[in-house]
Structures are given as C-alpha cells and as structure tokens.
Amino acid sequence: MGKQPVRMRAVVYALSPFQQKIMSGLWKDLPGKISHKVSENWISATLLLTPLVGTYTDYSGEEKLRNIDIAIDRVCPELQREGEAGTQVPFCKLINMLWRHNLGFLHSTSRAIILRALPFMSFHHVSSPEVSSNDKSQNSCWGKRRLTITPHIVHSTLLNCPSDLIALSFFLWCAKQPNYFHNAQAFDCMVNVLTQLTKMYGTLRRIVEELQNVGCVIKPQTFLLLLRIYWRGGLYGMVFQTFEEMGTFGFTPNAFARNVIIDVLFKIGQVDVAIKVLKETRSPNFLTFNIALCNLCKLSDLSNIKDVSRRMLLEGYYPNDRTLEMILNCFCKRGRLAEGYQVLGLMITLGVSVSVNVWSILIDGFCQLHQPGMANDLFKKMRGTGYSPNVVIYTTLIKGFLDSQMVSAASSILYRMEADGYVPDLVLCNVLIDCFSKNGRYDDAFAIFASFSDRKLVPDSYTFCSLLSNICLSRRFSLLPKIASGLAVELDLVVCNALLNYFCKAGYPMYAVELYDYMLDRDFTPDKYSFVGLLSGLCGAKRIDEAVNVYQGLITYCPGLDAHVHTIIIDRLIRVGKYQKAITLFRRALIEKYPLDVVAYNVVIYGLLKSGRIGEASNLYSQMKEAGISPNACTYNLIISGFCKERDVKMVKQLMQDIREAEIELDHNTMNNVIKLLFKSHLYPSALNRLTEIRNSGRVPDEATYAEFSKRPAHGVNIGHAHDFFLRGKLLVDSSSSDDLPDVVASVG
C-alpha cells in the first residue's frame, strides 16, 4: 500500500486589536526597563547575559575584532575614558548604552569582546577541548573563559549593591569560587551588612530563608562565614544562634566553629564554660589552645594557663613565640618569677630565641617585686650578651628604681640612656612626673613638665592627670589654672575622673557634681572612679541623704561595683559623724556579699572605735580573719590603738603575738602607745622588749616614752644599761596625743 496523504488544518495565530494596542508599550523605553531589571537581579543577569552574548558569533579574524573594538570606542567614548581613568563602569550602565545606540552586533559579538570594556571584570582565555580543531583562531580566542575575582572588585561591588541581601548573597557566592578567599576588608564590610539584616529579620533562620529565596544554596560553609562575620563584629548573641542553627540544618560544627565559641565565651566572662567546651572538643587544633591561652593571659588566670599549656603539649602542639611571651609576661607581672623562668626554659628548649622583648619582661618582673638591683644585674647581663636595650627597657628600669625610692640610681640609668643616644620620650617623661610626685619630689616633677617645650613634646591626658595627682598630693591646688593655661588635652573619661578627684580634695564638691552631670550629657560611661567622685562630691556638699540615695541606685542598677565604691560612702558618712548609717550600709554589704576589701574593714573598725564600740570592733576584726581577709599594718595599728585607749593589756599582748606571726611592723605612734600601756601596768620587761624592737628596727621612742621609762622603777631591769642602749640625742619628739587613733582613712579618698 502506498502512503496516503493526511490533510492538515492550518491554524493562524494572530493578536487581537487590544493586544496589538498594548504591544506598542512593550518596546517603549526598553533600555530603561532592561537596566531596571538588571539592577534588581544583576547577579543572575550577569550569569545569563554573558553566555547569551557570546553564544553566536559570525566574526572571525583579527580584522573583524578590530572593527568591533572601533565600534565600541565610537559608540561609547565615555566608557573608554572611564576605563582608562581606572574608574568603574557599572554593568547596567554599559548595557543601557549599547541598547541606546542600537548596536546591531550585540547578538553576534563574543562575550570576551563586550566584557573587555568592563574595568571590573577580567577574563583569561583557556583552551577548550569542546571547540572544533578546524578553526585554530577560534580555539585560542573563544575557548572556555574563567572569571578572575580580586579583593578590590569584591569590595567595590559590595559597596554598590542595591540591597543588603544581594550583597550577602554575592559575598557567599564569591567565597565558593575556587582559590578565592575574602580579605579582612570584605569581612568588615559584611559586618555592617549583616547587622542591618539582623535588625530587619530578627533571627538567623529568617536570614537563611531569604537567602534561599534568592537562590542561594545553604551549605556548611554558609554558616561558617556567617559565624565569622558575627564573631568579627562582636555580635556574640548571634554567634551562639548561628552555632545552634548549624545543628538544626543537620550540619556538625567543626573545630573552627568550636574555636569561635570558646573565644566568645572567654570574652563574655564565661571562663568555666569555655574551659568545659575546650575539654569536650574531641579534635582540638593549634588555634583551639592558642585562643584559650591568649584569653587566659588577658585575664591573668595563672591556674588555667598552666592546665591548658600542659594539655597543649600533650596533644603535640607547641605555643608560638608570641604566645610564649604573653605567658611569660603574665607570670612576671604577677610576681611569679619562678614559674616565669620555667616558661623561659621551655622557650629555650623549643629553640625560641631570647628577644629584647623577653629581656624587657624579665627586667619588669624584678621591678614589680621591688628588686631593682636584680633587674639592673639582668640589664647588665643583657648588654653583655650583645643585646641593645631600647627606651622601653630604660623606662621600666628607671620606674623600678623610683618606685623603690632610689632616685640616684634612677638618675644614673637616665644618664646612661642619654649617653647611648636615646632621648626621653613622652612616656618616660610622664613616668618621671608620676614617680616624682608619689615620692614627694613635687618641684622635680614640675621641672620635667617645664622641659616639654625644649624636648618638643606635646603633653597628653596622662601628663595632665599626673600633674593633677601632684597638685592633690602637695595640696597646692592653686597651681591648676597655671598648668591648664594653654594646655590642649582631649577630655576623656580618665581626665574627667582626675578632675572629679581634684574638685573633691580642693574643697569644691559642687563642681564635682556639676562635672559628673556634664559627663552624662556628653555620653561618657561612668566607671567606679566616676561613682567615687560623685559620692565624695555629694557628701562634701553636705547632701548626705542624696549621696545615700545615689549609692542605693548604684547597687541596684550597677551590679558588680568595686569595693572602693562601697568603701567611699561608708568613709564619708563616718567623717561627718553618721556612724550608725555607715555601719548599717556595711552590714547590708556583708549580707548581700558585695566585694569588700581590707580597706573597707579598716574604715568600719575606725568608725566603731570613734563611736566607742570597742567590743564590736574586736568582733569585726575576728570576722575579718574568718572571711579570709588578712589584716594589714593599718588594721593592727587601729585595733591596738583602740585597746590601748581602753587599757586592755590582755588584748594588746594577744594582738602583739598576732603581729609577730604576721611579720608586720607597727607605726611609731602605736608602738609608743603600747610601751606606755605596759609601763603603766608595771610590765617593765615586756616594755623593754618592745623598746628593743623599736631600736632594732631603726626607730627610736618619743620623748614621753623615754621619760616614762626613766622615772619608773624597773624590777629586774638595768636602767643604766637601758640608758646606754637608747641614745638620747636621736629621740624623736612627737606632739600628738597618745590616745589619738591613727588617721587610717586618709588614703581612702
């Protein structure tokens, strides 16, 4: 049978009159519409148009390529100029220009030719096996291309993204490209982007859902990048949320994610939890231990530093040079030089060279222990081994001698420094001003300040604060206007606190209160020194009730106040005779377990003794020792003076035994009071023993004590021998009353 033809019905498709009418609007402002669409979806448009532009090509040979280049240069002269100037031409602008000039070669021009005019993209030509071997020129020019992304391109694109979500998706897309890694500049840019997205969507899950809506594929790398951005931006709450969402999406956090969590836990003060996470990490790496050690060194947590270091070595990892120096510095700063030398031995064993910084740390360690002689010996040894000291080491050594009141030795070190060609810098001059002021050499401190112009040094806030301390210690308050005249210092929190202290001690408490209000108006965040200045100012202005109310507000809304804040309000109340109110606040502080130090106990003991409550003072002394707070010399001077006033010989002898065990020296006035009490109680051998202790310590009794000793019959004591033992010509005359209590609260404010 032959094939039978089958009839087909022809179907004609046409547009209705209405459709024909609206079709004209489709072509109206077509370039503007395309530009708008591309600006909204530029990533997708780039990926779509790039292959479409280069899919079909009828041009071959160098001549046609030159023709196309000439056409682009003729139609887009401003594009050429902007490319030569190095400025970036947005992709949307280029497309709009091409459409506007009706370039007919758009449909047949290779993508390499079009995109060659884009200064923010570069293409490398790679041979492709898919290209026909018949056309070698096509094989070399139109093969498969690879987009090269540079950090500059990425950062510029992120800044010009129309929305934060697109910027984030582009950032994630770039991170997936082979052999490309974002730099710190890109991460800093993304901190602001992700912060805005977090404010907009509230939770990380919402952000991830929006990323999925724009076509992003969520992978473990996505969460790691988000985790790193939040970590870099200090958004620690979102760090924990990101870590939890990883598990929700079925991803297991790797060592990097756990390292971030450990670091954040340290930064928010959760040290125990951070150590627990570290111990539970199955496969810790070098960064795991290094992050923990760096944070522990900042916290000076010596116990955990030793534990983590020991585990790090057991796992086969060794701290790097920088971390070992941090550990060494931490032990030396705390006066643990024996353990510091163990760290030094580990450094030598691991082959770490002893740098100038290591020598500086060791010298500073001895200075911290008030052993400048040992520090100087180490300094000489350093010079003998060929190391040249720098200004930092000279400054440390000079400060160590001045803190030990060895001014001549400090001066010789300063002369040696200048002989070596070093010039005192601002830091050293500030140290000299501060140390001279603390040693009572007020004029020398001002002489250093007066030499700033000759040294071409500009005073900073530390200089100004050191001078204020000098004025307060010397009580030459009228010098402030002369110093401040022509001195341009930035008003920061430290300067404000120094001024608060000055106003309180100079007798201008109202100025202190006004300055505190000014600080709040300038958005300063007050610290414990600011609170101390405010409370002192209010009490000095006789606004006692207001000061107590402010203190009540502070303990309610500012948890974790320093012991100094609690002490200052109690001290100021005692000074104005509000003993009961002060003791009530102290009792509450004990019940609420607020931090209280030995100074706070001394202030309350002083108040109890002033109010005649010797029994309560004795009980508080016992409670103090039971609470683990060791009494200092001020405590013993206070409590013994109180019992001497009450003529309680039994308690005085018991306390003297405690003092011998604690190896603490009483001050001159207290010891004289003890000797007089013993003489009046006819305990002459004990009195002579106390006199012997005074003489052996390099001190001498006062005139009244000597007279008391001379006129009393001493049973079993050779008075002639006593006269020979105590040289009368070296006696100190003290005009103070023997019944006066030591002024222990002078150092509180």
Salt bridges, closest charged atoms under 4 A:
GLU40 OE2 - HIS36 NE2 3.01
ASP69 OD1 - ARG116 NH2 2.52
GLU78 OE1 - LYS93 NZ 3.82
GLU82 OE2 - LYS93 NZ 3.20
ASP188 OD1 - ARG232 NE 2.56
GLU245 OE1 - ARG205 NH2 3.14
ASP263 OD2 - LYS267 NZ 2.84
ASP307 OD1 - ARG310 NH1 3.26
GLU339 OE2 - LYS306 NZ 3.19
GLU339 OE1 - ARG336 NE 2.48
ASP364 OD2 - LYS333 NZ 3.11
ASP403 OD2 - LYS399 NZ 2.87
ASP420 OD2 - ARG383 NH1 2.97
ASP434 OD2 - LYS438 NZ 3.21
ASP443 OD1 - ARG476 NH1 3.28
ASP444 OD2 - ARG441 NE 2.80
GLU546 OE2 - ARG543 NH2 2.76
ASP562 OD1 - LYS528 NZ 3.40
ASP571 OD2 - ARG572 NH1 2.34
ASP571 OD2 - ARG575 NE 3.13
GLU616 OE2 - ARG613 NE 2.98
ASP658 OD2 - LYS625 NZ 3.86
GLU693 OE2 - ARG690 NH2 2.81
ASP702 OD2 - LYS676 NZ 3.60
GLU703 OE2 - ARG728 NH2 2.81
GLU708 OE1 - LYS711 NZ 3.95
GLU708 OE2 - ARG712 NE 2.82
